[in-house]
Amino acid sequence: MPPFLQFLLRRFIAIPISLLIITMLLYAGVMLTPPETRAAIYLPAPNAHQTEADIARLTELTIKKYHLRDPYLLQYGYWLKSLLQGTWGYSPTINENVLPALLRRTPATAELTLYSVLFFIPLGLVSGVLAGWRQRRGFDNTFRFMAFVATSFPPFILALTFLSFFYVNLHWFAPGRIAQEFSFQISDPAFRSITGLYTFDTLLNGRFDIFVDALRHLAMPVFTLSIYHWATLGRITRSIIITERHKEYLVAAQARGLTDQRVIWRHAFFNTLAPSFTSVALSAASLVTGVFVVEIIYRIYGVSDVIVRAMQGSPDAPAALGFCLYSIVMVLFVMFVLDILQAIFDPRIREDLFNS
Amino acid sequence: MRYSRRFWSRWQNWLAAILVLSFTFVALAAPFLSPNDPKKPGPLKVVGRSTETEPQPPSENAPLGTLPHQLSVYHALVWGTRDAMRFGLLVAFSTACIGVLFGAVAGYAGGAVNRTMMRVTDAFLTFPIIAGVVLLQQLWLNAVYTNGGAITNLYGGSGPKAVSDSAIQVLLQHVDPLTISLILLSWMPYARLVNTLVIELKKTEFIIAAHALGATPERILFRHLLPNAITPAIVLVARDVGSFVILQATFTFIGLTGNSPWGFVLAAGRDWVIGPGGTIMTYWWTFLPATLLVILFGITWNLLGDGLSEVLDPHRD
């Protein structure tokens, strides 16, 4: 097997292991509730003819079937099995099975995450490298000030400010995912939905007007989400390049008479990638939290919509548990993608993987 | 002393210290700055008729005006400061204690124990806070219901409250799902940081010497390893106080959970940012003071963190 595939496989196997640990912890939390509540995780959609007695009997059957009065490990095993079979339970508040409800809302979340990551990672890396290369000069001072402001400014206040200026006053951008008139056209059967991401689908269908409108709706959330992560990534990249700058290979490159631009971008830059990407991977969980918060503020009905509705009043264990698991899978996926990107770009890892 | 002279040589650090002191002052002096309504103590005080939905401009009773239902903005901000300081310090110090201990014990034990413990740390890193909040909120709701309690919504915005008199219900009233999930899900950076430092320190001569002198493991851990590994954690604590409070306000603002009075004021003032007629400053008191206060709070702790990091950890900056 080629080394790169081996690497992919090794990283991919790490995902189930993490999931195993975290689901065991999750279920340990769920064990604090009485068996009747735990049965709710498995119950199917109720139908109108069921009486109270029917539901009680069904609950009792479910408790028996999934061994909900048995020791922890056994229950956990049954729960894991039902998860893998796609039985994530039925949520009474949103009147839907949890897994399809989550999957249907994924494209909106994926689109927001994708554009934010594409926006803040390159920007953070480049500005961090430039700031650190010429420490305490003009650009560095500007960068440090902006990064300071960006990390201390609460994102939800930033969102409020954007909404009042760019939406209400200037009408440049708008909350939501797409304008009303286009949302009808998009749900029309003539419009082929391929990826679920509006920016991709509209281009594939050749509808530039809707594409521009989708971008107009993405601008504010993407910017709100990116700015904090841009600042943290930039700061870390900056401190890495400061320690890297005096390494011998860079001094040697400069002594050979290479231009500054070439030394920075051909030699130093790729060596800062590994630690920078690691730091982004470590904050993947906070990125996902940020995505959901931004979705809620800008009224983008993504995955967070499930909990916004489910958390309104009565307890809804299946929705909460499903959302929890789903967001953990999202974090693991982001980490996995970053790992792969790092392997492709970092020369030290790449040489090992492709040439051995 | 070398540290303190370096710290006080920068004006930013003076500013940070003054701001931290003023927030502390407001937090401690809240009962004098804005006395509670004796009938209904709490950060939300009604001045005037609570059925009146239009915010009223600043007056003698409410120096910063009122929100819809005539809740005093000034009162909420002052008591909110008290709440924010308590919440931020409590959560930041609890996470720091858990993380530092976990990381240090793992690093000192070394080998397979260290690998397993750090694997658990990594697993926790994949858990987004919002997911923890949602899950704990559900567990909490469940505990309230199964113990025979009920839930009321205080003014519809600042999170549900359990009502009943039994001991367990009173306990549940004082447990905030957000606080617990923040503590449970934020200790990992401390553990990782202290862990690498302890592993490095373990190889140094003074620890080997302590071993040779027959010091007990506890003594080595608490007397020699921890004091030398704890400085970067202090910087993190300073930054975290601000970010936890902002996170709490965020969750209150989006209406998920949390009892931040600041977040509540912002959520209530949200609809009045653009007043009738489309002008932005007509109802400025409903959103501007709270916004500025939250921003200032974030800046304060960030400044303090930056100042401390430059003094304690000069190589990284």
HADDOCK unambig.tbl for C-alpha pairs under 7 A between the chains (distance, minus, plus):
assign (segid A and resid 18 and name CA) (segid B and resid 123 and name CA) 5.41 0.50 0.50
assign (segid A and resid 21 and name CA) (segid B and resid 123 and name CA) 6.53 0.50 0.50
assign (segid A and resid 22 and name CA) (segid B and resid 123 and name CA) 5.96 0.50 0.50
assign (segid A and resid 152 and name CA) (segid B and resid 295 and name CA) 6.95 0.50 0.50
assign (segid A and resid 152 and name CA) (segid B and resid 298 and name CA) 4.87 0.50 0.50
assign (segid A and resid 152 and name CA) (segid B and resid 299 and name CA) 5.08 0.50 0.50
assign (segid A and resid 152 and name CA) (segid B and resid 302 and name CA) 6.32 0.50 0.50
assign (segid A and resid 153 and name CA) (segid B and resid 295 and name CA) 5.78 0.50 0.50
assign (segid A and resid 153 and name CA) (segid B and resid 298 and name CA) 6.62 0.50 0.50
assign (segid A and resid 154 and name CA) (segid B and resid 246 and name CA) 6.18 0.50 0.50
assign (segid A and resid 154 and name CA) (segid B and resid 295 and name CA) 6.62 0.50 0.50
assign (segid A and resid 156 and name CA) (segid B and resid 250 and name CA) 6.26 0.50 0.50
assign (segid A and resid 157 and name CA) (segid B and resid 291 and name CA) 6.88 0.50 0.50
assign (segid A and resid 239 and name CA) (segid B and resid 316 and name CA) 6.08 0.50 0.50
assign (segid A and resid 239 and name CA) (segid B and resid 317 and name CA) 6.24 0.50 0.50
assign (segid A and resid 282 and name CA) (segid B and resid 125 and name CA) 6.89 0.50 0.50
assign (segid A and resid 285 and name CA) (segid B and resid 125 and name CA) 6.70 0.50 0.50
assign (segid A and resid 285 and name CA) (segid B and resid 126 and name CA) 5.59 0.50 0.50
assign (segid A and resid 285 and name CA) (segid B and resid 127 and name CA) 6.05 0.50 0.50
assign (segid A and resid 285 and name CA) (segid B and resid 128 and name CA) 4.48 0.50 0.50
assign (segid A and resid 286 and name CA) (segid B and resid 128 and name CA) 6.04 0.50 0.50
assign (segid A and resid 288 and name CA) (segid B and resid 128 and name CA) 6.54 0.50 0.50
assign (segid A and resid 289 and name CA) (segid B and resid 128 and name CA) 5.69 0.50 0.50
assign (segid A and resid 289 and name CA) (segid B and resid 129 and name CA) 6.34 0.50 0.50
assign (segid A and resid 289 and name CA) (segid B and resid 130 and name CA) 5.50 0.50 0.50
assign (segid A and resid 296 and name CA) (segid B and resid 254 and name CA) 6.79 0.50 0.50
assign (segid A and resid 297 and name CA) (segid B and resid 254 and name CA) 6.69 0.50 0.50
assign (segid A and resid 315 and name CA) (segid B and resid 138 and name CA) 6.03 0.50 0.50
assign (segid A and resid 315 and name CA) (segid B and resid 141 and name CA) 6.46 0.50 0.50
assign (segid A and resid 315 and name CA) (segid B and resid 142 and name CA) 6.82 0.50 0.50
assign (segid A and resid 317 and name CA) (segid B and resid 138 and name CA) 6.43 0.50 0.50
assign (segid A and resid 320 and name CA) (segid B and resid 134 and name CA) 5.98 0.50 0.50
assign (segid A and resid 320 and name CA) (segid B and resid 135 and name CA) 5.66 0.50 0.50
assign (segid A and resid 321 and name CA) (segid B and resid 135 and name CA) 6.45 0.50 0.50
assign (segid A and resid 323 and name CA) (segid B and resid 131 and name CA) 6.88 0.50 0.50
assign (segid A and resid 324 and name CA) (segid B and resid 131 and name CA) 4.69 0.50 0.50
assign (segid A and resid 324 and name CA) (segid B and resid 135 and name CA) 6.93 0.50 0.50
assign (segid A and resid 327 and name CA) (segid B and resid 128 and name CA) 6.96 0.50 0.50
assign (segid A and resid 327 and name CA) (segid B and resid 131 and name CA) 6.84 0.50 0.50
assign (segid A and resid 328 and name CA) (segid B and resid 126 and name CA) 5.84 0.50 0.50
assign (segid A and resid 328 and name CA) (segid B and resid 127 and name CA) 5.61 0.50 0.50
assign (segid A and resid 328 and name CA) (segid B and resid 128 and name CA) 6.81 0.50 0.50
assign (segid A and resid 331 and name CA) (segid B and resid 126 and name CA) 5.75 0.50 0.50
assign (segid A and resid 332 and name CA) (segid B and resid 126 and name CA) 6.43 0.50 0.50
